[in-house]
Amino acid sequence: MVWRVLDFQRYNAFENMAIDEAIFRETINKKKPPTIRFYGWQPAAVSIGYFQDIEKEVNIEKCRADGVDIVRRISGGKAVAHCDEVTYSVAACDEEELFPADILGTYKIISQCIARGLAYLGIQAALAETGRNLDEADCKSCCFSVPSRNELLVSKRKICGSAQFRANSGFLQHGSLLMNFDPLKTGAYLLPGRTSVQLQKLKESVAAINEEVAQTVDEMEVCALLKKGFTDVLNVRLEEDTLTIAEEDLRKELIKKYFGARWNMSRKRESFKIDN
């Protein structure tokens, strides 16, 4: 079985979300094999979940002052500050039998792949057995403060935060692996009215790759081992590729949506729909 992989590149927040959605739409509409994509964020950004209230959960003024982009995802979940990290995405249609037809089951499979990749770095990550490890009121805006079931923990600290969108015909899952972590910077963007107690709990709840390895690694090294993790666990072959012409055209259209205030500032009250 052959899957496509798009190797690590950095884009701004609006391009990243447009590319993920373009790949997802083309994958499910044309029943294509799954695609794995690795990417970074330049400049730094904050992404918020589809149903989140941006004004309550993001320090908009601080983000604007520091040149940090803010973008709303089509996936649910909590806000994430994106800076020094590897982000992955997996898009698959419902004909892919390796994935179950539910969110937690898909989380589990993908987390096992990522855990295998991290193990090559000497990082032993385990799946979270429950959905909370902090009082949600303490750091309610931040994805990394409250692991969901089947996300990855290292010594009870979250090392990979993920979010998923499902349509009847497939899913898109994307998530962040932090290379390094600065709780003060993250707190400044995601915890309006933050306290020293909140920042300390955030620090205690998050693990970063370069804090867990003997020798510092870069994004390309991490991605190479993550790819090996997917091939080991799923017994698939990955072929490096680029966006198709159709995906590029769709990306150009979708970036207008993700760049716009109407999409980003208005809290979404209805489920996102994919038109076939």
PAZAPA-4460 file (N, C-alpha, C; in steps of 0.05 Angstrom, whole numbers, plus 32768, in hexadecimal, padded with zeros to 4 digits):
% residues 276
    n_x    n_y    n_z   ca_x   ca_y   ca_z    c_x    c_y    c_z   seq   type   mol
   8011   7FE8   8000   8000   8000   8000   8012   8019   8000     1      M     A
   800B   802C   7FEF   801C   8044   7FEC   800C   805D   7FF4     2      V     A
   8018   806C   8006   800C   8086   800E   801E   809C   8005     3      W     A
   8013   80B4   8002   8023   80CB   7FFB   802C   80D9   8015     4      R     A
   8044   80E4   8014   804E   80F4   802A   8059   810F   801F     5      V     A
   8052   8124   802C   805D   813F   8025   8070   8147   803C     6      L     A
   8089   8149   8035   809E   814E   8049   809D   816A   8054     7      D     A
   80AB   816D   806A   80AA   8186   807B   80B0   819F   806B     8      F     A
   809D   81B2   806C   80A1   81CD   8062   8093   81E1   8074     9      Q     A
   809C   81F9   8075   808F   820E   8085   807E   8220   8074    10      R     A
   8066   8226   807E   8053   8238   8071   8047   824A   8087    11      Y     A
   8039   825F   807E   802A   826E   8092   8011   825F   809A    12      N     A
   8004   8269   80AF   7FED   825B   80BA   7FD6   8257   80A6    13      A     A
   7FD1   826B   8096   7FBA   8269   8083   7FC0   8255   806D    14      F     A
   7FD9   8255   8063   7FE1   8241   804F   7FDF   8225   805A    15      E     A
   7FE9   8221   8073   7FE9   8207   807F   7FCD   81FB   8081    16      N     A
   7FBA   820B   808A   7F9E   8201   808C   7F91   81FD   8071    17      M     A
   7F98   820E   805E   7F8D   820B   8043   7F98   81F2   8036    18      A     A
   7FB2   81ED   8039   7FBE   81D5   802E   7FB1   81BB   803A    19      I     A
   7FAF   81BB   8055   7FA3   81A3   8061   7F86   819E   8057    20      D     A
   7F76   81B3   8055   7F5B   81B0   804B   7F5A   81A8   802E    21      E     A
   7F6C   81B3   801E   7F6D   81AC   8001   7F73   818E   7FFE    22      A     A
   7F87   8185   800D   7F8E   8168   800B   7F77   8157   8014    23      I     A
   7F6A   815F   802A   7F54   814F   8035   7F3D   814E   8021    24      F     A
   7F35   8164   8015   7F1F   8164   8002   7F25   8153   7FEA    25      R     A
   7F3D   8155   7FDF   7F45   8145   7FC8   7F46   8128   7FCF    26      E     A
   7F50   8122   7FE7   7F52   8106   7FEF   7F37   80F8   7FF1    27      T     A
   7F24   8105   7FFE   7F0A   80F8   8002   7EF9   80FA   7FE9    28      I     A
   7EFB   810F   7FDA   7EEA   8112   7FC2   7EF2   80FF   7FAC    29      N     A
   7F0D   80F9   7FAA   7F17   80E8   7F95   7F20   80CD   7F9F    30      K     A
   7F19   80C7   7FB9   7F1F   80AD   7FC5   7F3D   80A6   7FC1    31      K     A
   7F4E   80B8   7FC7   7F6B   80B4   7FC3   7F77   80A7   7FDC    32      K     A
   7F8E   809A   7FD9   7F9C   808F   7FF0   7FA3   80A5   8004    33      P     A
   7FA8   809F   801D   7FAD   80B3   8031   7FC6   80C3   802B    34      P     A
   7FC7   80DB   8036   7FDE   80ED   8034   7FE7   80F4   8051    35      T     A
   8001   80F2   8055   800D   80FD   806E   801D   8116   8066    36      I     A
   801A   812A   8076   8029   8143   8071   8036   814D   808A    37      R     A
   804F   8157   8088   805D   8163   809E   8063   8180   8098    38      F     A
   805F   8192   80AB   8064   81AE   80A6   806A   81BE   80BF    39      Y     A
   8073   81D7   80BB   8078   81EA   80D0   806A   8203   80CA    40      G     A
   806C   8217   80DD   805D   8230   80DB   8070   8248   80DB    41      W     A
   806E   8258   80C6   807F   8270   80C4   806E   8287   80B8    42      Q     A
   8068   829C   80C7   8071   82A1   80E3   8062   828F   80F7    43      P     A
   8069   8293   8111   805A   8285   8126   803D   828B   8124    44      A     A
   802C   8279   812F   8010   827C   812C   8001   826F   8143    45      A     A
   7FE8   8276   8146   7FD5   8268   8158   7FBF   825D   8146    46      V     A
   7FB8   8244   8149   7FA1   8239   813C   7F8C   8232   8152    47      S     A
   7F73   8237   814B   7F5D   8232   815E   7F4A   821D   8152    48      I     A
   7F3D   820F   8164   7F2A   81FA   815C   7F12   8207   814F    49      G     A
   7F04   81F7   813E   7EEE   8201   812E   7ED8   820E   813F    50      Y     A
   7ED3   8204   8157   7EBD   820E   8167   7EC6   8222   817C    51      F     A
   7EDF   8229   817E   7EE9   823A   8194   7EE1   8257   818F    52      Q     A
   7EDE   8265   81A6   7EDA   8282   81A6   7EF5   828F   81A8    53      D     A
   7EFE   829B   8192   7F1A   82A5   8190   7F1E   82BC   81A4    54      I     A
   7F0A   82CD   81A9   7F0E   82E4   81BB   7F11   82DB   81D8    55      E     A
   7F06   82C4   81DF   7F08   82BB   81FB   7F21   82AB   81FF    56      K     A
   7F2C   829F   81EB   7F41   828B   81EF   7F5C   8292   81E3    57      E     A
   7F5E   82A8   81D5   7F78   82B0   81C9   7F7D   82CE   81D0    58      V     A
   7F96   82D4   81D7   7F9E   82F0   81DC   7FA3   82FD   81C1    59      N     A
   7F8E   8307   81B4   7F90   8311   8199   7FA3   8328   8197    60      I     A
   7FA2   833A   81AA   7FB4   8352   81AA   7FD1   834A   81AB    61      E     A
   7FD8   8337   81BC   7FF3   832E   81BF   7FFD   8320   81A5    62      K     A
   7FEC   8310   8199   7FF3   8303   8180   7FF8   8318   816A    63      C     A
   7FE7   832B   8168   7FEB   8340   8153   8004   8350   8158    64      R     A
   800A   8357   8171   8021   8366   8177   803B   8357   8170    65      A     A
   803A   833D   8173   8052   832C   816E   8053   8321   8152    66      D     A
   8040   8328   8141   8040   831D   8126   8039   8300   8124    67      G     A
   8029   82F6   8137   8020   82DA   8138   8005   82D8   812A    68      V     A
   8004   82C7   8116   7FEB   82C3   8107   7FD7   82B3   8118    69      D     A
   7FBD   82B8   8113   7FA8   82A8   8120   7F96   829C   810A    70      I     A
   7F91   8282   810B   7F81   8275   80F7   7F6F   8261   8104    71      V     A
   7F56   825E   80F9   7F43   824B   8103   7F46   8231   80F3    72      R     A
   7F47   821A   8100   7F49   8200   80F3   7F2D   81F6   80EB    73      R     A
   7F2C   81E3   80D9   7F12   81D5   80D5   7F0F   81BF   80EA    74      I     A
   7F24   81B7   80F7   7F22   81A3   810C   7F1A   81B0   8126    75      S     A
   7F11   819F   8139   7F09   81A9   8153   7F21   81AC   8165    76      G     A
   7F1C   81A9   817F   7F32   81AA   8192   7F38   81C7   819B    77      G     A
   7F4E   81C9   81A9   7F55   81E2   81B6   7F6B   81F1   81A7    78      K     A
   7F71   8209   81B0   7F85   821A   81A3   7FA1   820F   81A7    79      A     A
   7FB1   8214   8192   7FCD   820B   8192   7FDF   8222   8189    80      V     A
   7FF4   8226   8198   8009   823A   818F   801E   822B   817F    81      A     A
   8022   8233   8166   8034   8225   8154   804D   8236   8150    82      H     A
   8063   822B   8157   807D   8239   8153   8092   8225   814C    83      C     A
   809F   821A   8160   80B5   8207   815C   80AB   81EB   815E    84      D     A
   80A1   81E0   8148   8093   81C6   8148   8094   81B9   812D    85      E     A
   808C   819F   812E   8085   8190   8116   8067   818B   8117    86      V     A
   8059   8194   8103   803D   818D   8101   8039   8178   80EC    87      T     A
   8028   8164   80F2   8021   8150   80DF   8004   8152   80D7    88      Y     A
   7FFC   8148   80C0   7FE0   8144   80B9   7FDD   812A   80AA    89      S     A
   7FC6   811D   80AF   7FBF   8105   80A1   7FA3   8108   8095    90      V     A
   7FA0   8105   807C   7F86   8106   806F   7F81   80EB   8062    91      A     A
   7F69   80E0   8067   7F62   80C6   805D   7F44   80C4   8057    92      A     A
   7F3D   80B6   8042   7F20   80B2   803D   7F16   8099   804B    93      C     A
   7EFC   8095   804C   7EF1   807F   805C   7EF6   8063   8050    94      D     A
   7F02   8062   8038   7F08   8048   802C   7F23   803D   8037    95      E     A
   7F32   804D   8047   7F4B   8044   8052   7F45   8033   806A    96      E     A
   7F4A   8019   8068   7F42   8006   807C   7F54   8006   8095    97      E     A
   7F6B   8013   8093   7F7D   8013   80AA   7F73   8024   80C1    98      L     A
   7F60   8036   80BB   7F56   8048   80CF   7F39   8041   80D6    99      F     A
   7F32   8041   80F0   7F17   803C   80F8   7F05   8055   80F3   100      P     A
   7EEB   8052   80F4   7ED9   8067   80ED   7ED1   8078   8105   101      A     A
   7EE4   807D   8117   7EDE   808E   812E   7EF7   809E   8136   102      D     A
   7EF3   80B4   8144   7F09   80C6   814A   7F1D   80B9   815D   103      I     A
   7F15   80AD   8173   7F28   80A2   8186   7F38   808B   817A   104      L     A
   7F2B   807B   8169   7F39   8065   815D   7F4E   806F   8149   105      G     A
   7F48   8084   813A   7F5B   808F   8128   7F72   809D   8137   106      T     A
   7F6B   80AB   814D   7F80   80B6   815E   7F94   80A1   8167   107      Y     A
   7F89   808A   816F   7F9A   8074   817A   7FAD   806A   8165   108      K     A
   7FA3   8066   814D   7FB5   805B   8137   7FCB   806F   8131   109      I     A
   7FC4   8089   812D   7FD8   809D   8126   7FEB   80A1   813D   110      I     A
   7FE1   80A1   8155   7FF3   80A4   816C   8007   808D   816E   111      S     A
   7FFE   8075   8168   8011   805F   8168   8027   8063   8153   112      Q     A
   8020   806E   813C   8035   8073   8128   8049   8089   8132   113      C     A
   803E   809E   813E   8050   80B3   8148   8061   80A9   815F   114      I     A
   8055   8099   8170   8064   808E   8187   807B   807D   817D   115      A     A
   8076   806D   8168   808C   805D   815C   80A2   806E   8152   116      R     A
   809B   8084   8144   80AF   8096   813A   80BF   80A3   8151   117      G     A
   80B2   80AC   8166   80BF   80B8   817C   80D2   80A4   818A   118      L     A
   80CA   808B   818A   80DA   8076   8197   80F6   8075   818A   119      A     A
   80F8   807A   8170   8112   807A   8163   8124   8091   816D   120      Y     A
   8118   80A5   817A   8127   80BB   8187   812D   80B4   81A4   121      L     A
   8123   809D   81AD   8127   8096   81C9   8112   80A2   81DB   122      G     A
   80FC   80AC   81CF   80E6   80B8   81DF   80CF   80A3   81E1   123      I     A
   80C9   809B   81F9   80B4   8087   81FE   809A   8095   8204   124      Q     A
   8088   8096   81F0   806F   80A3   81F3   8059   808E   81F6   125      A     A
   8045   8094   8208   802F   8082   820D   8015   8090   8207   126      A     A
   8001   8081   81FF   7FE7   808C   81F9   7FD8   8094   8213   127      L     A
   7FCC   80AB   8213   7FBC   80B4   822A   7FA4   80A3   822C   128      A     A
   7F9E   8099   8244   7F88   8087   8249   7F6E   8095   8250   129      E     A
   7F71   80AF   8258   7F5A   80BF   825F   7F5B   80D9   824F   130      T     A
   7F46   80E9   8252   7F45   8102   8242   7F4E   811B   8250   131      G     A
   7F57   811A   8269   7F5F   8132   8277   7F76   812B   828A   132      R     A
   7F89   813D   828D   7F9D   813B   82A3   7FA0   8154   82B3   133      N     A
   7F8F   8169   82AC   7F8F   8182   82BA   7F72   818B   82BD   134      L     A
   7F6C   819B   82D1   7F53   81A8   82D2   7F51   81BB   82BA   135      D     A
   7F3D   81B6   82A9   7F3B   81C5   8290   7F39   81E3   8295   136      E     A
   7F2F   81EB   82AC   7F2D   8207   82B2   7F48   8215   82B5   137      A     A
   7F5D   8205   82BB   7F77   8210   82C0   7F83   821B   82A6   138      D     A
   7F82   820C   8291   7F8F   8214   8277   7F7C   820D   8260   139      C     A
   7F64   8216   8262   7F4F   820C   8250   7F53   8212   8233   140      K     A
   7F63   8227   822D   7F66   822F   8211   7F7A   821E   8202   141      S     A
   7F8D   8211   8210   7FA5   8206   8204   7FA2   81E8   81FF   142      C     A
   7FA6   81E0   81E6   7FA4   81C4   81DE   7FB6   81B2   81EF   143      C     A
   7FCF   81BB   81F3   7FE3   81AA   8200   7FDE   81A6   821E   144      F     A
   7FCB   81B6   822A   7FC6   81B3   8246   7FB4   819C   824D   145      S     A
   7FA4   8193   823A   7F90   817E   8240   7F90   8168   822B   146      V     A
   7FA0   8154   822E   7FA1   813E   821A   7F87   8130   8217   147      P     A
   7F80   8129   81FF   7F69   8118   81FA   7F72   80FB   81FB   148      S     A
   7F5E   80EA   81FE   7F64   80CD   81FE   7F71   80C5   81E4   149      R     A
   7F86   80B4   81E7   7F96   80AA   81D1   7FA9   80BE   81C4   150      N     A
   7FAC   80D6   81D1   7FC3   80E7   81CA   7FDB   80DD   81D9   151      E     A
   7FF3   80E9   81D3   800C   80DE   81DD   8017   80EE   81F5   152      L     A
   801F   80DF   8209   802B   80EA   8221   8048   80DF   8225   153      L     A
   8059   80F0   822F   8074   80E7   8238   8076   80EF   8255   154      V     A
   8079   80DB   8267   807A   80E1   8284   8062   80F2   828C   155      S     A
   804B   80EB   8282   8031   80F8   8289   802F   8115   827E   156      K     A
   8041   811C   826C   8040   8136   825F   803A   8132   8242   157      R     A
   8029   8144   8237   8020   8141   821B   8036   8149   8208   158      K     A
   803C   8138   81F4   8051   813E   81E1   8045   8142   81C5   159      I     A
   802C   813A   81C1   8020   813D   81A6   8003   8145   81AA   160      C     A
   7FFB   815C   81A0   7FDF   8165   81A1   7FD3   8163   8186   161      G     A
   7FBC   8156   8184   7FAF   8151   816A   7F92   815A   8169   162      S     A
   7F88   815F   8151   7F6C   8166   814D   7F63   8158   8133   163      A     A
   7F49   8153   8131   7F3F   8144   811B   7F25   814F   8110   164      Q     A
   7F21   814D   80F6   7F08   8153   80E9   7EFF   813B   80DA   165      F     A
   7EE6   8133   80DD   7EDB   811C   80CF   7EC4   8124   80BE   166      R     A
   7EC4   811B   80A5   7EAC   811C   8094   7EA2   80FF   8091   167      A     A
   7E8B   80FC   8085   7E81   80E1   8082   7E93   80D0   8070   168      N     A
   7EA4   80DD   8060   7EB4   80CF   804D   7ED2   80CF   8054   169      S     A
   7EDA   80D7   806C   7EF6   80D6   8073   7EFC   80E9   808A   170      G     A
   7F17   80ED   808F   7F1F   80FE   80A5   7F39   810C   809E   171      F     A
   7F3D   8123   80AC   7F56   8131   80AD   7F5E   8133   80CA   172      L     A
   7F76   812A   80D0   7F81   812D   80EB   7F9C   813C   80E9   173      Q     A
   7F9F   8150   80F9   7FB9   815E   80FA   7FC1   8163   8117   174      H     A
   7FDB   8165   811C   7FE4   8168   8137   8000   8172   8139   175      G     A
   8008   817A   8151   8022   8188   8155   8034   8178   8168   176      S     A
   804D   8176   8160   8062   816B   8171   8076   8182   8176   177      L     A
   8078   818B   818E   8089   81A2   8195   80A6   819A   8195   178      L     A
   80B6   81AA   8187   80D3   81A5   8188   80DF   81B1   81A2   179      M     A
   80D6   81C9   81A9   80DD   81D6   81C2   80C4   81E4   81CC   180      N     A
   80C3   81EA   81E6   80AA   81F6   81F1   80B1   820D   8204   181      F     A
   80A4   8223   81FF   80A6   823B   8210   808B   8241   821C   182      D     A
   8086   8239   8236   806C   823D   8242   8065   825B   8244   183      P     A
   8078   826C   8248   8072   8289   824A   8067   8294   8230   184      L     A
   8074   828C   821A   806A   8296   8200   804F   828A   81F9   185      K     A
   804C   8270   81FE   8032   8263   81F8   801C   826F   820A   186      T     A
   8022   8273   8223   800F   827F   8235   8007   829B   822D   187      G     A
   801A   82AA   8223   8014   82C5   821B   8000   82C7   8204   188      A     A
   8000   82B3   81F3   7FEE   82B2   81DC   7FD3   82A5   81E1   189      Y     A
   7FD3   8291   81F4   7FBC   8280   81F7   7FAE   8283   8212   190      L     A
   7FBA   8290   8225   7FAE   8291   823F   7FA9   82AE   8247   191      L     A
   7F95   82BB   823C   7F8F   82D7   8245   7F8A   82D7   8263   192      P     A
   7F96   82EB   8271   7F93   82EC   828E   7FA2   82D6   829C   193      G     A
   7FB7   82CB   8290   7FC6   82B4   829B   7FD2   82BB   82B6   194      R     A
   7FD6   82A6   82C6   7FE2   82A9   82E0   7FFC   8298   82E1   195      T     A
   800C   829C   82F5   8024   828B   82F8   801D   826E   82FD   196      S     A
   8007   8269   830A   7FFE   824D   830F   7FF7   8240   82F4   197      V     A
   7FE9   824E   82E3   7FE2   8243   82C8   7FFB   823D   82B8   198      Q     A
   800E   824F   82B8   8026   824B   82A9   8036   8234   82B3   199      L     A
   8037   8230   82CD   8045   821A   82D9   8038   8200   82D2   200      Q     A
   801E   81FF   82D2   800F   81E6   82CB   8013   81E0   82AD   201      K     A
   8013   81F5   829D   8018   81F1   8280   8034   81E5   827C   202      L     A
   8048   81F0   828A   8063   81E6   8287   8065   81C8   828F   203      K     A
   8056   81C1   82A5   8057   81A6   82AF   8048   8192   829E   204      E     A
   8037   819C   828C   8025   818A   827D   802F   8185   8260   205      S     A
   8045   8193   8258   804E   8192   823C   806A   8186   823A   206      V     A
   806E   8175   8227   8089   816A   8220   8091   8173   8204   207      A     A
   80AA   8178   8200   80B5   8180   81E6   80CB   816C   81DE   208      A     A
   80CE   8167   81C5   80E0   8153   81BB   80FD   8158   81C5   209      I     A
   8106   8171   81C1   8122   8176   81C8   8128   8177   81E6   210      N     A
   8113   8176   81F6   8117   8173   8213   8119   8156   821B   211      E     A
   8112   8144   8208   8111   8127   820E   8128   8117   8201   212      E     A
   8138   8124   81F1   814D   8115   81E3   8169   811E   81ED   213      V     A
   817C   810C   81EA   8197   8112   81F4   81A5   8126   81E2   214      A     A
   819F   8126   81C8   81AC   8139   81B6   8196   8146   81A5   215      Q     A
   8199   8161   81A2   8184   8171   8194   8180   8167   8178   216      T     A
   8167   8165   8170   8160   815C   8154   8151   8173   8147   217      V     A
   814F   8171   812C   8140   8186   811D   8127   8179   8111   218      D     A
   8118   818A   8104   80FE   8181   80F9   8101   816B   80E4   219      E     A
   8115   816D   80D3   8118   8159   80BE   811E   813D   80CA   220      M     A
   812F   813D   80DF   8135   8123   80EC   811C   8117   80F8   221      E     A
   810C   8128   8105   80F3   811F   8112   80E0   8114   80FD   222      V     A
   80DC   8122   80E7   80CA   8119   80D2   80D3   80FF   80C6   223      C     A
   80EC   80FB   80C2   80F6   80E2   80B7   80EF   80CB   80C9   224      A     A
   80F1   80CE   80E3   80EA   80B9   80F5   80CC   80B5   80F9   225      L     A
   80BD   80CB   80F7   80A0   80C8   80F7   8096   80B8   80DF   226      L     A
   80A2   80BE   80C8   809A   80AE   80B0   80A0   8090   80B4   227      K     A
   80B6   808B   80C0   80BD   806F   80C6   80A9   8062   80D9   228      K     A
   80A0   8073   80EC   808B   8069   80FE   8071   8061   80F0   229      G     A
   8069   8072   80DD   8051   806B   80CE   8055   8052   80BD   230      F     A
   806B   804F   80B0   8070   8038   80A0   8072   801E   80B0   231      T     A
   807E   8021   80C8   8080   8009   80DA   8065   8000   80E3   232      D     A
   8055   8012   80ED   803C   800B   80FA   8027   8003   80E6   233      V     A
   8025   8011   80D0   8010   800D   80BC   8018   7FFB   80A5   234      L     A
   8031   7FF5   80A3   803B   7FE4   808D   8034   7FF0   8072   235      N     A
   8039   800A   806F   8034   8018   8056   804E   8023   804B   236      V     A
   804E   8029   8031   8066   8036   8025   805F   8053   801F   237      R     A
   8071   8064   8027   806D   8081   8023   807D   808B   800B   238      L     A
   806F   8099   7FFA   807D   80A5   7FE3   807B   80C4   7FE5   239      E     A
   8093   80D0   7FE4   8094   80ED   7FE5   8087   80FA   7FCC   240      E     A
   8078   810F   7FD0   806A   811C   7FBA   8065   8139   7FC1   241      D     A
   8057   8146   7FAF   804F   8162   7FB3   8030   8164   7FAF   242      T     A
   8026   817C   7FB2   8009   8180   7FAD   8003   817C   7F90   243      L     A
   7FEC   8172   7F8A   7FE3   816F   7F6F   7FDA   818B   7F64   244      T     A
   7FD6   818D   7F4A   7FCC   81A6   7F3F   7FB1   81AD   7F4B   245      I     A
   7F9F   8199   7F4E   7F85   819E   7F59   7F87   81A8   7F76   246      A     A
   7F99   819C   7F86   7F9D   81A5   7FA1   7FA8   81C1   7FA2   247      E     A
   7FBB   81C8   7F91   7FC6   81E3   7F90   7FB0   81F7   7F89   248      E     A
   7F9F   81F1   7F76   7F89   8203   7F6F   7F76   8207   7F87   249      D     A
   7F70   81F1   7F94   7F5E   81F3   7FAB   7F6B   8202   7FC2   250      L     A
   7F85   81FE   7FC6   7F93   820C   7FDB   7F91   822B   7FD7   251      R     A
   7F94   8233   7FBE   7F93   8250   7FB8   7F77   825C   7FBE   252      K     A
   7F63   824C   7FBA   7F48   8255   7FC1   7F43   8255   7FDF   253      E     A
   7F4C   8240   7FEC   7F47   823D   8009   7F57   8251   801A   254      L     A
   7F6E   8259   8011   7F7E   826C   8021   7F6F   8286   8024   255      I     A
   7F5E   828D   8011   7F4E   82A6   8014   7F3C   82A3   802D   256      K     A
   7F30   828C   8030   7F1E   8287   8047   7F2E   8289   8061   257      K     A
   7F45   827A   8062   7F54   8279   807B   7F61   8293   8083   258      Y     A
   7F66   82A4   806F   7F72   82BE   8075   7F5D   82D3   807E   259      F     A
   7F43   82CD   8079   7F2E   82E1   807E   7F25   82E2   809B   260      G     A
   7F1E   82FA   80A4   7F14   82FE   80BF   7EF9   82EF   80C4   261      A     A
   7EE9   82ED   80AF   7ECF   82E0   80B2   7ED2   82C3   80BC   262      R     A
   7EE5   82B5   80B0   7EEA   8299   80B8   7EF6   8298   80D4   263      W     A
   7F0A   82A8   80D8   7F1A   82A6   80F1   7F0D   82B1   810A   264      N     A
   7EFF   82C7   8107   7EF5   82D4   811F   7ED9   82CB   8128   265      M     A
   7EC9   82C0   8116   7EAE   82B8   811D   7EAE   829B   8128   266      S     A
   7EA3   8298   813F   7EA1   827D   814A   7E8E   826C   8139   267      R     A
   7E97   8254   8132   7E86   8243   8120   7E72   8234   8131   268      K     A
   7E59   8235   8129   7E44   8228   8139   7E38   820F   812C   269      R     A
   7E3F   820B   8113   7E35   81F3   8105   7E4D   81E3   80FC   270      E     A
   7E49   81C9   80F9   7E5E   81B8   80F1   7E67   81BF   80D5   271      S     A
   7E81   81BE   80D1   7E8D   81C3   80B7   7E85   81AD   80A3   272      F     A
   7E7F   81B5   808B   7E75   81A1   8077   7E88   81A0   805F   273      K     A
   7E8C   8189   8054   7E9B   8185   803C   7E88   8180   8025   274      I     A
   7E8A   8190   8010   7E79   818C   7FF9   7E87   817A   7FE5   275      D     A
   7E7A   8165   7FDD   7E86   8152   7FCA   7E84   815D   7FAD   276      N     A
***
